[in-house]
Amino acid sequence: MTLSGLIRTIAFRKILSVPIDPLYEICVTNQTCKIVSSTLLARRCFHKESEDSNKVPERNAPLKPKVKKGLTSPEIMLITPENEVNSVTMEHAEKLALRRNLKLIKIIDYDTKTQKPIYKLMSTLEFFEADLKNKQEKKKNKDESKEAKLFLMSSKIYEHDLHIKLKQMKKLLKKKHDVNVYISHDGNPTKAEETVEIIGKELDEISVIKNRVKKQNTIKLFLIPKNVSTDVEKIEKGDNLETDNATTVKV
């Protein structure tokens, strides 16, 4: 029975002057109170939830600190002064270097076999010796890798233009570049031979004619810097010089 139904029943009996059993009235009253109390409780809960949902968070409310995930130190291959190779963490290697007063030097960025970088513990003296050796090797490779410069010209070249080209050749030879000269005589081999003699005399102090090749309508000269170590016997024999990587300067 609902609350409204109970109230109507009690009111109807009172109007008809029908005696109401006290136990029944108490029971009805208790049920009414329970219903009323449960109804009020439900309303209060609903009202409280509405208030909580409408609340705006404060701007200055303290934020919860973010928990940082622990960073793991990467693993490396370490070569000790005793030439032992071990797989250790970078953190462990740094501590070991600090404890033994050594330098931690990277030898290889990535080793394909171990799939890890390779480091080595070195003393200060070993480090400077290795650094000096590395610089010398780089300088040597740089000097050896300089490409040959190729000049193409005709035997009809004007004297002024020839002197300009000779200046360019001198600069290149001083920078340790090889110089290759192709002279086309265009039916006038005598003029081409004269041009070859001029080039040889002008560059004699700083270069050596390593080879001279005469073909149909072309004379080829291969010049190398004079202070570069060469085999004199091979030069005298006239060994051929490769010109695949030559840079062309055409006149």
C-alpha positions in Angstrom: 0.0 0.0 0.0 1.3 3.4 -0.9 1.6 6.4 1.4 -1.3 8.2 -0.2 -3.5 5.1 0.0 -2.8 4.7 3.8 -3.5 8.3 4.4 -6.9 8.1 2.6 -7.8 4.9 4.5 -7.2 6.5 7.9 -9.0 9.7 7.0 -12.0 7.8 5.6 -12.3 5.7 8.8 -12.1 8.8 11.0 -14.9 10.5 8.9 -17.1 7.4 9.3 -16.2 7.2 13.0 -15.0 3.7 12.4 -12.8 2.7 15.3 -9.2 2.1 14.3 -7.2 -0.6 15.8 -4.2 1.0 17.7 -1.9 -1.7 16.4 -3.1 -1.1 12.9 -2.6 2.7 13.3 0.9 2.1 14.7 1.7 -0.2 11.9 0.3 2.2 9.4 2.2 5.1 11.0 5.5 3.2 11.0 5.0 2.3 7.4 4.2 5.9 6.6 7.3 7.1 8.4 9.4 4.6 6.6 8.0 5.6 3.3 8.4 9.3 4.1 11.9 8.8 5.4 13.0 6.8 2.4 11.4 9.3 0.1 13.2 12.2 1.8 16.5 10.3 1.8 16.2 9.6 -2.0 15.5 13.3 -2.6 18.5 14.4 -0.5 20.8 12.0 -2.3 19.5 13.2 -5.7 19.9 16.8 -4.6 23.5 16.1 -3.4 24.5 14.4 -6.6 23.1 17.3 -8.6 25.2 19.8 -6.5 28.3 17.7 -7.0 27.9 17.5 -10.7 27.4 21.3 -11.0 30.6 22.0 -9.0 33.3 23.8 -11.0 36.9 22.7 -10.1 38.9 25.4 -8.5 41.7 26.9 -10.6 44.2 26.9 -7.8 43.5 23.4 -6.7 46.7 21.4 -6.2 47.4 19.0 -9.0 48.5 15.4 -8.3 52.2 14.9 -9.0 52.8 12.7 -12.1 54.7 9.6 -11.3 57.8 9.4 -13.6 58.6 6.0 -15.0 62.1 4.8 -14.2 64.6 5.3 -17.0 66.8 2.3 -17.8 70.4 2.8 -18.8 71.3 1.5 -22.3 73.6 -1.5 -22.6 77.0 -1.2 -24.3 80.0 -3.3 -25.0 82.9 -2.2 -22.8 86.6 -2.8 -23.5 88.7 -2.6 -20.3 92.4 -1.7 -20.1 93.0 -5.4 -19.8 91.4 -5.9 -23.2 88.4 -7.7 -21.7 85.1 -7.2 -23.5 81.9 -7.1 -21.3 78.3 -6.2 -21.8 77.4 -3.6 -19.2 75.1 -0.6 -18.8 76.2 2.9 -19.6 75.7 3.9 -16.0 78.0 1.2 -14.8 80.7 2.0 -17.3 80.6 5.7 -16.3 80.9 4.8 -12.7 83.8 2.5 -13.4 85.6 5.2 -15.5 85.2 7.7 -12.6 86.4 5.2 -10.0 89.5 4.2 -12.0 90.2 7.8 -13.2 89.9 6.8 -16.9 88.2 8.2 -20.0 85.2 6.4 -21.5 85.7 6.7 -25.3 83.2 5.5 -28.0 85.0 3.3 -30.5 82.2 2.1 -32.7 78.7 3.7 -32.9 76.9 0.5 -33.7 78.3 -3.1 -33.8 76.3 -5.3 -36.1 77.2 -8.4 -34.3 76.2 -7.4 -30.7 73.8 -4.6 -31.9 75.3 -2.3 -29.3 77.8 0.6 -29.3 81.4 -0.2 -28.3 83.2 1.9 -25.7 86.7 1.6 -24.3 88.3 2.7 -21.0 91.5 4.6 -21.8 94.0 6.6 -19.9 94.6 10.3 -20.8 97.9 9.4 -22.6 96.2 6.6 -24.6 93.4 8.9 -25.5 95.7 11.6 -26.9 97.8 9.1 -28.8 94.7 7.6 -30.4 93.3 11.0 -31.2 96.5 12.1 -32.9 96.7 8.8 -34.9 93.1 9.3 -36.0 93.7 12.9 -37.2 96.8 11.8 -39.2 94.8 9.0 -40.9 92.0 11.4 -41.8 94.5 13.9 -43.2 96.2 11.1 -45.2 92.9 9.9 -46.6 91.9 13.4 -47.5 95.1 14.0 -49.4 94.8 10.7 -51.3 91.1 11.3 -52.1 91.7 14.6 -54.0 90.4 14.1 -57.5 92.3 14.9 -60.7 91.4 18.1 -62.6 91.1 17.9 -66.3 91.8 20.7 -68.7 90.6 20.6 -72.4 92.2 23.0 -74.8 92.9 23.6 -78.5 96.3 24.2 -80.0 94.7 27.4 -81.3 94.3 28.8 -77.8 95.4 32.4 -77.4 98.5 33.2 -75.3 96.5 35.2 -72.8 94.0 32.3 -72.2 96.8 29.8 -71.9 98.5 31.8 -69.1 95.2 32.0 -67.3 94.9 28.2 -67.5 98.5 27.8 -66.3 97.7 29.9 -63.2 94.8 27.6 -62.5 96.9 24.5 -62.9 99.6 25.9 -60.5 96.9 26.5 -57.8 95.6 23.0 -58.1 99.0 21.4 -58.1 99.9 23.3 -54.9 96.8 21.9 -53.3 98.0 18.4 -54.1 95.6 17.8 -57.0 96.7 15.9 -60.1 96.2 17.8 -63.4 95.4 16.2 -66.7 95.7 18.2 -69.9 94.1 17.2 -73.3 95.3 19.3 -76.2 93.6 18.9 -79.6 95.8 20.0 -82.5 93.1 20.2 -85.2 95.5 19.4 -88.0 98.3 21.5 -86.6 100.5 19.1 -84.5 103.4 21.5 -84.4 101.4 24.1 -82.6 100.2 21.5 -80.1 103.8 20.4 -79.4 104.7 24.0 -78.7 101.8 24.3 -76.2 103.0 21.1 -74.5 106.5 22.6 -74.1 105.1 25.8 -72.6 103.1 23.9 -70.1 106.0 21.7 -69.1 108.4 24.7 -68.6 105.9 26.8 -66.6 104.9 23.9 -64.3 108.4 22.3 -64.0 109.1 23.6 -60.5 105.9 22.3 -58.9 105.0 19.3 -61.0 106.2 16.2 -62.7 105.0 14.9 -66.1 104.0 11.4 -65.1 102.8 10.4 -68.6 102.5 11.8 -72.1 100.2 10.1 -74.6 99.9 11.1 -78.3 96.8 10.0 -80.2 95.6 11.0 -83.6 94.4 14.5 -83.0 95.1 14.8 -79.3 98.1 15.0 -76.9 97.5 14.0 -73.3 99.6 15.2 -70.4 99.3 13.7 -66.9 100.9 16.0 -64.2 101.3 15.2 -60.5 102.6 17.5 -57.7 106.3 17.4 -57.4 106.5 17.0 -53.6 104.2 14.0 -53.6 106.1 10.7 -53.1 106.3 8.9 -56.4 108.2 6.1 -57.9 110.7 7.7 -60.3 111.2 4.5 -62.3 107.5 4.2 -63.0 107.4 7.8 -64.1 110.3 7.3 -66.5 108.6 4.2 -67.9 105.5 6.3 -68.6 102.8 4.3 -66.7 99.3 5.3 -67.5 97.3 7.4 -65.1 93.6 6.7 -64.5 91.4 9.7 -65.3 87.9 8.4 -64.6 87.2 10.8 -61.7 88.8 13.9 -63.3 87.0 17.2 -63.2 86.9 18.8 -66.7 87.9 22.5 -67.4 87.2 23.1 -71.1 88.7 26.0 -73.1 
